[in-house]
């Protein structure tokens, strides 16, 4: 119990640090912005603490199947950190900032092909957006895309090497998928496979849909996405991270479906946990 509470507290602190990263790195942050970020960080930390310190599941998925959420949190932190370096870079930028800008420019150029999400966004920015802002957005999209691809590759390698979920303990569907009811709606393997494909499909179309949602929301709220550095950092991060999160969820659900199907085959063949298979 003590270790569970301590782990929940550490996770809550990590979430606070991740959310506060742009405010800490981007110069000229207003006091009102700092207060808003602090409130969001405290609320998110309380939510994470209550989820991981509690016995019963709530909203966070795969909380007992590391390192799924750890990979996602590290991806968000690295993305926010590097994007903040791009935004805060100036004439006296550090060597790290120059390297990040160069890498983002190369990847951003590679992503600028016909009908790509980045090309569609850049083509619809309008004539009032300066060339420097277009270049900055291209660099930021390149950095975020690179981190997203690395994140997917890392998680795919973990699954391929049978390091996720851990073979040393049973996988509890109720704890790790609290919003998924395996007792209703037909065969659980078919449902997991269907949901997996749906998440992957949504991950493919999200990079095209999210910019429209962001622009519409900014128009109704009267907020400029390009003029406020912190807003731009969060928008670009979400633009690339949400599709990656859906891809990872789809891959995870497909993996769970394979595990359940493998267990059924082993039970049919008369094999049990002593043969090296952990129950799901």
C-alpha positions as CSV (number, residue, x, y, z in Angstrom):
1,X,0.0,0.0,0.0
2,X,2.8,2.4,0.9
3,X,4.7,1.7,-2.4
4,X,1.5,2.2,-4.3
5,X,0.8,5.6,-2.7
6,X,4.4,6.6,-3.2
7,X,4.4,5.6,-6.8
8,X,1.1,7.6,-7.4
9,X,2.7,10.6,-5.8
10,X,5.8,10.4,-8.0
11,X,3.6,10.0,-11.1
12,X,1.6,13.1,-10.0
13,X,4.8,15.2,-9.7
14,X,6.0,14.0,-13.1
15,X,2.7,15.1,-14.7
16,X,3.1,18.5,-13.1
17,X,6.6,18.9,-14.4
18,X,5.6,17.9,-17.9
19,X,2.7,20.3,-18.1
20,X,4.8,23.2,-16.7
21,X,7.7,22.5,-19.1
22,X,6.7,25.1,-21.8
23,X,6.0,27.8,-19.1
24,X,9.5,27.2,-17.6
25,X,11.4,27.3,-20.9
26,X,9.6,29.9,-22.9
27,X,10.6,33.4,-21.8
28,X,8.1,36.2,-21.3
29,X,5.3,34.1,-19.8
30,X,2.6,36.3,-18.3
31,X,1.5,35.9,-14.7
32,X,-2.1,35.0,-15.8
33,X,-0.8,32.2,-18.1
34,X,1.4,30.9,-15.2
35,X,-1.7,30.7,-12.9
36,X,-3.7,28.9,-15.5
37,X,-0.9,26.4,-16.2
38,X,-0.5,25.9,-12.4
39,X,-4.2,25.1,-12.0
40,X,-4.2,22.6,-14.9
41,X,-1.0,21.0,-13.6
42,X,-2.5,20.6,-10.1
43,X,-5.8,19.2,-11.4
44,X,-4.0,16.7,-13.7
45,X,-1.7,15.7,-10.8
46,X,-4.6,15.1,-8.5
47,X,-6.4,13.0,-11.2
48,X,-3.3,10.9,-11.8
49,X,-2.7,10.4,-8.0
50,X,-6.3,9.4,-7.4
51,X,-6.2,6.9,-10.3
52,X,-2.9,5.2,-9.3
53,X,-3.4,5.4,-5.5
54,X,-6.9,3.8,-5.7
55,X,-7.7,0.2,-5.8
56,X,-10.4,0.3,-8.5
57,X,-9.8,1.6,-12.0
58,X,-11.2,4.9,-13.3
59,X,-10.3,6.5,-16.6
60,X,-6.6,5.9,-17.2
61,X,-6.0,2.9,-19.3
62,X,-3.1,0.4,-19.0
63,X,-2.2,1.7,-15.6
64,X,-1.1,-1.8,-14.6
65,X,0.7,-2.6,-17.8
66,X,4.0,-0.6,-17.9
67,X,5.6,0.9,-19.8
68,X,2.6,1.9,-22.0
69,X,1.9,5.1,-20.1
70,X,5.5,5.8,-19.4
71,X,6.3,5.8,-23.1
72,X,3.5,8.2,-23.7
73,X,4.5,10.6,-20.9
74,X,8.2,10.6,-22.0
75,X,7.0,11.3,-25.6
76,X,4.9,14.3,-24.4
77,X,7.8,15.6,-22.3
78,X,10.4,15.4,-25.0
79,X,8.0,16.9,-27.5
80,X,7.1,19.9,-25.3
81,X,10.8,20.4,-24.3
82,X,12.1,20.5,-27.9
83,X,9.2,22.5,-29.2
84,X,9.8,25.0,-26.4
85,X,13.4,25.3,-27.5
86,X,12.4,26.0,-31.1
87,X,9.9,28.7,-30.0
88,X,12.3,30.4,-27.5
89,X,15.3,30.2,-29.8
90,X,16.7,33.6,-31.0
91,X,19.9,35.2,-32.2
92,X,21.8,33.9,-29.1
93,X,20.3,30.4,-29.3
94,X,22.2,27.5,-27.8
95,X,23.9,24.7,-29.8
96,X,21.1,22.3,-28.8
97,X,18.5,24.7,-30.1
98,X,20.3,25.0,-33.4
99,X,20.5,21.2,-33.7
100,X,16.8,20.8,-32.9
101,X,15.9,23.5,-35.5
102,X,18.1,21.8,-38.2
103,X,16.6,18.4,-37.5
104,X,13.1,19.8,-37.5
105,X,13.7,21.6,-40.8
106,X,15.0,18.4,-42.5
107,X,12.0,16.3,-41.3
108,X,9.6,19.1,-42.0
109,X,10.8,19.3,-45.6
110,X,10.4,15.6,-46.0
111,X,6.8,15.9,-44.7
112,X,5.9,18.6,-47.2
113,X,4.6,16.4,-50.0
114,X,1.3,16.7,-51.8
115,X,-1.8,16.2,-49.6
116,X,0.2,15.7,-46.5
117,X,-1.3,17.2,-43.3
118,X,1.6,19.7,-43.0
119,X,1.2,20.8,-46.7
120,X,-2.5,21.3,-46.3
121,X,-2.0,23.4,-43.1
122,X,0.8,25.5,-44.7
123,X,-1.3,26.1,-47.8
124,X,-4.3,27.3,-45.8
125,X,-2.5,29.6,-43.3
126,X,-3.4,32.7,-45.3
127,X,-1.3,35.5,-46.9
128,X,-1.0,37.5,-43.6
129,X,1.2,34.8,-42.1
130,X,4.9,35.6,-42.5
131,X,7.5,33.4,-44.0
132,X,9.3,33.1,-40.7
133,X,6.1,31.8,-39.0
134,X,5.6,29.3,-41.8
135,X,9.2,28.1,-41.3
136,X,8.8,27.9,-37.6
137,X,5.6,25.8,-37.9
138,X,7.3,23.5,-40.4
139,X,10.2,23.0,-38.1
140,X,7.9,22.3,-35.1
141,X,5.8,19.9,-37.1
142,X,9.0,18.1,-38.2
143,X,10.2,17.7,-34.6
144,X,6.9,16.5,-33.3
145,X,6.5,14.0,-36.2
146,X,10.0,12.6,-35.6
147,X,9.3,12.1,-31.9
148,X,5.9,10.5,-32.8
149,X,7.5,8.0,-35.2
150,X,10.2,7.1,-32.6
151,X,7.5,6.6,-30.0
152,X,5.6,4.2,-32.2
153,X,8.8,2.4,-33.1
154,X,9.7,1.9,-29.4
155,X,6.3,0.6,-28.5
156,X,6.3,-1.7,-31.5
157,X,9.7,-3.1,-30.6
158,X,8.4,-3.7,-27.0
159,X,5.5,-5.7,-28.3
160,X,7.6,-7.5,-30.9
161,X,10.1,-8.6,-28.2
162,X,7.3,-9.8,-25.9
163,X,8.2,-7.1,-23.3
164,X,4.6,-5.8,-23.3
165,X,2.6,-6.7,-21.5
166,X,4.9,-8.3,-19.0
167,X,5.0,-12.1,-19.0
168,X,5.7,-12.2,-15.3
169,X,2.2,-11.3,-14.2
170,X,-1.4,-11.8,-15.4
171,X,-3.0,-9.1,-17.5
172,X,-6.2,-7.8,-15.9
173,X,-8.5,-6.5,-18.6
174,X,-10.7,-4.7,-16.1
175,X,-7.9,-2.7,-14.5
176,X,-6.1,-1.9,-17.8
177,X,-9.2,-1.3,-19.9
178,X,-11.8,0.2,-17.4
179,X,-14.1,1.4,-20.1
180,X,-14.1,-1.9,-22.0
181,X,-16.7,-4.5,-20.8
182,X,-15.5,-8.0,-21.9
183,X,-18.8,-9.6,-20.9
184,X,-21.1,-7.8,-23.3
185,X,-21.3,-7.3,-27.0
186,X,-20.3,-10.7,-28.4
187,X,-16.9,-12.4,-28.6
188,X,-14.2,-10.4,-26.7
189,X,-11.5,-11.2,-29.3
190,X,-13.6,-9.9,-32.2
191,X,-14.5,-6.7,-30.2
192,X,-10.9,-6.1,-29.3
193,X,-9.8,-6.6,-32.9
194,X,-12.5,-4.3,-34.2
195,X,-11.7,-1.6,-31.7
196,X,-8.0,-2.0,-32.6
197,X,-8.7,-1.4,-36.2
198,X,-10.9,1.6,-35.4
199,X,-8.2,3.2,-33.3
200,X,-5.7,2.8,-36.1
201,X,-8.1,4.2,-38.6
202,X,-8.7,7.2,-36.4
203,X,-5.0,7.7,-35.9
204,X,-4.6,7.9,-39.7
205,X,-7.3,10.6,-40.2
206,X,-6.6,12.6,-37.0
207,X,-3.7,14.6,-38.5
208,X,-6.1,16.0,-41.1
209,X,-9.1,16.6,-38.7
210,X,-7.3,18.1,-35.7
211,X,-6.1,21.3,-37.5
212,X,-9.7,22.1,-38.5
213,X,-10.9,21.5,-35.0
214,X,-8.1,23.8,-33.6
215,X,-8.8,26.6,-36.1
216,X,-12.6,26.5,-35.4
217,X,-12.1,26.5,-31.7
218,X,-9.6,29.3,-31.8
219,X,-11.9,31.4,-34.0
220,X,-14.8,31.0,-31.6
221,X,-12.6,31.7,-28.6
222,X,-10.9,34.6,-30.2
223,X,-7.5,33.2,-29.7
224,X,-4.5,33.4,-32.1
225,X,-2.8,30.0,-32.4
226,X,0.3,31.4,-34.1
227,X,1.0,34.5,-32.1
228,X,1.1,32.9,-28.6
229,X,4.2,30.7,-28.3
230,X,2.8,28.4,-25.5
231,X,-0.4,27.9,-27.4
232,X,1.5,27.0,-30.6
233,X,3.6,24.5,-28.7
234,X,0.6,22.7,-27.2
235,X,-1.3,22.7,-30.4
236,X,1.6,21.2,-32.4
237,X,2.2,18.6,-29.7
238,X,-1.5,17.5,-29.6
239,X,-1.6,17.5,-33.4
240,X,1.1,14.8,-33.5
241,X,0.6,13.1,-30.1
242,X,-3.2,12.3,-30.3
243,X,-2.8,10.2,-33.5
244,X,0.2,8.4,-31.9
245,X,-1.8,7.7,-28.8
246,X,-4.6,6.2,-30.9
247,X,-2.1,4.1,-32.8
248,X,-0.6,2.8,-29.6
249,X,-4.0,2.0,-28.2
250,X,-4.9,0.1,-31.4
251,X,-1.6,-1.8,-31.2
252,X,-2.2,-2.6,-27.5
253,X,-5.7,-3.9,-28.1
254,X,-4.5,-6.1,-31.0
255,X,-1.9,-7.5,-28.7
256,X,-4.4,-8.3,-26.0
257,X,-6.7,-10.0,-28.5
258,X,-3.8,-12.1,-29.7
259,X,-3.0,-13.1,-26.0
260,X,-6.6,-14.1,-25.4
261,X,-6.7,-16.1,-28.6
262,X,-3.4,-17.8,-27.7
263,X,-4.8,-18.7,-24.3
264,X,-7.8,-20.2,-25.8
265,X,-5.7,-22.4,-28.1
266,X,-3.5,-23.5,-25.2
267,X,-6.6,-24.4,-23.1
268,X,-8.0,-26.3,-26.0
269,X,-4.7,-28.2,-26.3
270,X,-4.8,-28.9,-22.6
271,X,-1.9,-26.7,-21.6
272,X,-1.8,-24.4,-18.6
273,X,0.3,-21.7,-16.8
274,X,2.9,-24.4,-16.0
275,X,3.7,-24.5,-19.8
276,X,4.9,-20.9,-19.7
277,X,1.7,-19.0,-20.4
278,X,0.3,-16.5,-18.0
279,X,-3.5,-16.1,-17.8
280,X,-5.2,-13.0,-19.1
